[in-house]
Amino acid sequence: MATLTEFVAMYRHRDQLPFGTRLGVTFGAVVALHAAAVGLVLAGSATAGEPLALGLVLTAYDAGIKHSFDWDHLAAIDNSTRRFVAQRKDPVSVGFAFSLGHSSVVILAGVLVVGGAAMVGELM
């Protein structure tokens, strides 16, 4: 398995990687993020045991997927891509980096909510 410094070096020279590799890493990260979300859903439904809670979590997940197509996200990615093109840089991973950062914050918030709910459930 590659170390963090190897990943950083690979990311810095990503424009030299084959297109298939870049595409595979992108889709792999998307699959990993959805797997993490499913894990949170399962962890949340196992600790809560409420059908209503599962329905709320699935509704929030669906709203999050819809949220990814909001105009402000698309505009931010478009503006960044245009800036990279104007600077004669390869904008291949601009949208990926934006979505990875945004999704990481959402996943972290989900972990904190599930962990907090489990902790409060034990205290009560």
N, C-alpha and C positions, 0 to 999 in steps of 0.2 A: 504494500500500500504506500502511496506517495505521502511525503511529509508536507507540512504547511508551506515550507519554503519552496518545495518543488511545484506546488499548486500556484503559488504567487508567481514564480518564474514562468510557468506555463501560461498563466493569464496575461502576463506582460507581453509575451510573444505569441498571443493567440492568433494574430493575423497571419502567422506563418503555419499554423495548423491546417490540416485539410478541412474542407468544408464539411465533410461527413462527420469528422470528429467534433467540430464545433456544434453541429446540429445534434449529434448524439448526447453531448454534455448538456445542451439546453433542454432537450426532451427528458433526459434522465433527471435533471433537477426539478422539472415540472412534475414528473411522476413521484419523486421523493417528497415534494411538498404536499401533493394530494394524499400520499400515504400517511404523512404526518397528521394531516387533517382528519383522515379516517381513524387514525389511532386516538386522536383527541376525542372524536365522537364516541368511540368505543369506551374509552376511559371515563368519559363523562356520563355515559349511560350506565356503566357498571357501578359507579359510585352513587349516582342519583337514584337510579331504578325507577324513574318516573317517565311514562310515555310522553307527557307534555314537554318535559325537558328535552327529550330526543327530538321531538317535533320542532322545538325552538332552535336547537342546535342545527338541524338540517335546514331550517329556514334561513338562519344566519349564514350558513355555508353557501347556500344558493344566492343569497343577497351579495355575498362577497365575490362570487364569480361574476355576477352581473355588474358589480362595482368596478371590476377590472376594465370594463369597456366605457367607463365614464369619460366625458370629453376632456376633463382636466388631465387625466392620465395620458390619454392619446396625444394631447397638445404638448405635454412635457416631453414625451418620447420623441414626437415629431420635431420639436424645437432643438432638442439635443442632437438628433440625427442630422438635421440641417446644419448645425454648427460644426459637427465633425466633418461633414462633407465639404463645407466651406474651408476648413483647415486642412483638407486633403488627408484626413485620417479615416480609418476603416470603422464605420459605425455599426458593425455587425452585432455587437453585444450590448448596445445602448438599452434597448427594451428589456433584454434579459436582466441586466444589472438593476434597472428600475424595479422590475417585478420581483426580483430576488430580495432586494432590500425591503420593499413594501410587504412582501409575504413573510419575511423573517420577523418583522415587527408584529404582524397579525398572529403568527404561530406562537411567538413569545407571550403575547397577551393571552392567547388561548391556554397555554400551559399554566400561566399564573392564575387564570380564572378557575381552571379545573383543580389545580392544587389548592387554591384558597377555598374553594367550595368543599373539597374533601377535608381540609383542616377544620373548617367551621362545623362540618357535619360530625367530626369526631368530638369536638368540644361541646356540642349540644347534647 
